[in-house]
Amino acid sequence: MRSFIKKIVNTKLWHIQKSFGNKPFVLLDVGAGNQSASKVKSIFRHCSYFGLDIDKNTNYVDADFVAMEAFYEMDLTQLNYTAIPDNHFDYINMAHVIEHLHNGDLVVPALLKKLKSKGFFYIEYPCKKSLHLPSMYGSLNFYDDPTHVRVYSVEELKPIFEQHGCEIIVCGTRRNWFYILALPLRLIASLIETGKIRGNVFWDVLGFAEFLYVRKK
């Protein structure tokens, strides 16, 4: 029951669940920190998990690497992805990574070569509106994170996906209604856990992020 709740509540997991249900699939998680491998594998037992990140020493535990089929440690901006097999993955997840890349418009097409026909790609990032939101602990304004380098938009990314053989299933501002309805509880939880209110508690109600969920033809 706990795994089921996570699948329908967590935005990232919900899109994976929507794509495959309980079927086996091969996942490339771009930006695989924060124990993502351990969490995803505990919920999707039939997932073959491949991680990618610029540094394997940030926000990882030993159990993450045990859960992975492979880990690609690389700088995406260099556009050298020969270590990653082409046409291999059923799903590519790229949540809150592209805003750290100055050439994300080139990175996305290169990653699409790694996706199988009929495979899914989910991307999420802070939108233009985040430039004007108040600054908060843990990031609510785009510039709260000093490693953010470029603002992207649906208007920019949608034609990139379409020009490289993808159909847009859904896109727009991220609105996770569970997170919105649970806002009072999340505020309390943030105060208990950190002694502060994290900015991401307000992401969905204020429209901090945009996303595209696409399928390769």
C-alpha positions in Angstrom: 0.0 0.0 0.0 2.8 2.4 0.8 4.4 1.8 -2.6 1.1 2.4 -4.3 0.6 5.7 -2.5 4.1 6.9 -3.5 3.4 6.0 -7.2 0.3 8.2 -7.3 1.6 11.0 -5.1 5.2 11.6 -6.3 5.2 13.4 -9.7 8.2 11.5 -11.0 6.9 8.1 -10.0 3.4 8.8 -11.2 4.6 9.3 -14.7 6.6 6.1 -14.6 3.6 4.2 -13.2 1.4 5.7 -16.0 3.9 4.5 -18.6 4.5 0.9 -17.5 2.3 -0.1 -14.6 3.9 -3.3 -13.2 5.6 -4.2 -16.5 9.4 -4.5 -16.8 11.2 -1.4 -18.2 14.7 0.0 -18.6 15.2 3.5 -17.1 17.9 6.1 -17.6 17.7 8.5 -14.7 19.6 11.7 -15.6 20.6 13.3 -12.3 20.2 10.2 -10.1 21.1 11.6 -6.7 19.1 11.8 -3.5 18.9 8.0 -3.3 16.8 7.9 -6.4 18.0 4.4 -7.4 17.2 2.9 -4.1 13.8 4.5 -4.0 12.8 3.6 -7.5 13.9 0.0 -7.3 12.1 -0.5 -4.0 8.8 0.5 -5.7 9.3 -0.7 -9.3 10.8 -4.2 -8.8 10.9 -4.9 -12.5 12.9 -1.8 -13.4 16.4 -2.0 -14.8 17.9 1.2 -13.4 20.8 3.1 -15.1 22.0 6.3 -13.4 23.8 9.3 -14.8 25.3 12.2 -13.0 28.3 14.6 -13.1 29.6 13.3 -9.8 29.1 10.0 -8.0 30.1 11.3 -4.7 27.1 13.7 -4.2 23.9 12.5 -2.5 24.5 8.8 -3.1 24.7 5.8 -0.7 26.2 2.4 -1.4 22.7 0.9 -1.8 22.1 3.1 -4.8 25.0 1.6 -6.8 23.9 -1.9 -5.8 20.5 -1.1 -7.3 21.9 0.2 -10.6 22.7 -1.8 -13.7 25.3 0.8 -14.5 26.3 4.4 -13.6 27.5 7.0 -16.1 29.6 9.7 -14.5 29.9 12.4 -17.1 29.5 16.1 -17.8 26.4 16.4 -20.0 27.6 19.7 -21.5 30.5 17.9 -23.2 28.0 16.1 -25.5 30.1 12.9 -25.4 27.6 10.0 -24.7 29.4 7.1 -26.4 29.4 5.2 -23.2 25.6 5.1 -23.2 24.1 2.6 -25.6 21.8 3.9 -28.3 18.1 2.8 -28.6 18.4 1.1 -25.2 16.0 2.8 -22.8 12.2 2.6 -22.4 12.1 5.8 -20.2 14.4 8.7 -19.7 13.8 10.9 -16.6 15.4 14.3 -16.5 14.0 16.2 -13.6 15.7 19.5 -12.5 18.8 19.0 -14.5 18.5 21.0 -17.7 18.5 24.3 -15.8 22.1 23.5 -14.8 23.2 23.2 -18.4 24.0 26.1 -20.7 23.4 23.9 -23.8 20.4 21.9 -22.8 18.9 22.4 -26.2 21.8 20.3 -27.6 21.8 17.8 -24.7 18.1 16.7 -25.2 18.5 15.6 -28.8 21.6 13.7 -28.0 19.9 11.9 -25.2 16.9 11.0 -27.4 19.2 8.8 -29.4 19.5 6.6 -26.3 15.7 6.1 -26.2 13.9 3.2 -27.8 11.1 3.8 -30.3 7.9 4.2 -28.4 9.9 5.1 -25.3 9.0 7.9 -22.9 10.9 11.0 -21.9 10.0 13.1 -18.9 11.7 16.5 -18.3 11.0 19.1 -15.6 12.7 22.4 -14.7 12.1 25.8 -13.1 10.1 28.0 -15.5 10.3 31.7 -16.3 7.9 32.5 -13.6 10.4 31.3 -11.0 12.5 34.3 -11.9 10.0 36.5 -10.1 9.0 34.3 -7.2 10.3 35.2 -3.7 13.6 33.8 -2.5 13.3 31.0 0.0 15.4 28.3 1.7 15.8 25.3 -0.5 14.9 27.3 -3.7 11.7 29.1 -4.8 13.3 31.8 -6.9 15.4 30.5 -9.9 18.5 32.2 -8.5 18.2 30.6 -5.1 20.4 27.8 -6.5 23.7 29.4 -7.7 24.3 26.4 -10.0 21.3 27.3 -12.2 22.6 28.8 -15.4 19.7 29.0 -18.0 15.9 29.3 -18.0 14.1 27.0 -20.4 10.4 26.9 -21.4 7.8 24.7 -23.1 7.9 27.0 -26.0 11.6 26.3 -26.5 11.7 22.6 -25.7 8.4 21.4 -27.4 9.7 22.0 -31.0 13.0 20.3 -30.1 11.2 17.1 -29.1 8.9 17.3 -32.1 11.8 17.9 -34.6 13.5 14.8 -33.2 10.6 12.3 -33.7 8.6 12.7 -30.5 5.0 13.4 -29.8 4.0 15.5 -26.9 1.6 13.7 -24.6 1.2 16.5 -22.1 3.1 19.6 -21.1 2.7 22.8 -19.1 3.0 24.0 -15.5 3.5 21.3 -12.9 0.5 21.1 -10.6 0.6 18.2 -8.2 -2.8 18.4 -6.5 -1.9 16.1 -3.6 1.0 18.4 -2.8 -1.3 21.5 -3.0 -4.0 20.0 -0.8 -1.4 18.7 1.7 0.3 22.1 1.9 -0.4 22.7 5.6 0.9 19.3 6.5 4.0 19.8 4.3 4.7 23.1 6.0 4.7 21.4 9.4 6.8 18.5 8.2 9.4 21.0 6.8 9.6 22.8 10.1 10.0 19.6 12.1 12.7 18.2 9.7 14.8 21.3 9.0 13.5 24.0 11.4 12.7 26.1 8.3 10.1 26.2 5.6 11.5 24.8 2.3 10.7 26.7 -0.9 9.7 23.5 -2.7 6.6 23.2 -0.5 5.2 26.0 -2.6 6.3 24.8 -6.0 3.0 23.4 -7.1 0.7 26.1 -5.7 2.8 28.9 -7.2 3.7 27.2 -10.5 7.5 27.1 -10.0 8.1 24.3 -12.6 7.2 23.3 -16.1 7.3 19.8 -17.6 7.0 17.8 -20.8 6.0 14.2 -21.0 6.7 12.9 -24.5 6.8 9.6 -26.5 9.3 8.8 -29.2 7.5 7.7 -32.4 
